Amino acid sequence: MIIRTLEEIQGSEREVQAENGHWVSRRFVLDGDGAGFSFHETIIKAGTETHIWYKNHIEAVYCVAGDGEIEDLKTGEVHPIKDGTLYLLDQHDEHLLRGGKADMRLICAFNPPVIGREHHDADGAYSPHPDHDQWAELRKR
């Protein structure tokens, strides 16, 4: 059994901040924990915009506080996000995530799991998992 608290993660190697200050990701479960997914708390700062395109991961996101919006760059659709909203990036959806009037607190699960201190690359993606081909094959089943 693994037990972790937010207090333990804050300020540790499991807390990753965007270079531009737009978000902070607190990574409770990582690949090395062997769960088959990673689990994060992410804070999106109010009034910010972040381009994201997880080409190598599927992400489920549940908002538990704050507000903002997500814009699907393929369709142009904009969806509000507030406490109680879930979105699933099941098609590797390229999007813009915007913080609203208050910081958004998001609970996120990634498959395949994030390894540790990944940051978004120029395309808004995390690097592929070292076993990317294996994970891609599992998603086809």
Beta strands, then each sheet from edge to edge (+ up, - down):
strand 1: 15-17
strand 2: 23-29
strand 3: 38-44
strand 4: 49-52
strand 5: 58-65
strand 6: 67-72
strand 7: 78-82
strand 8: 86-89
strand 9: 95-99
strand 10: 104-111
sheet 1: 1+ 2- 3+ 10- 5+ 8-
sheet 2: 4+ 9- 6+ 7-
end
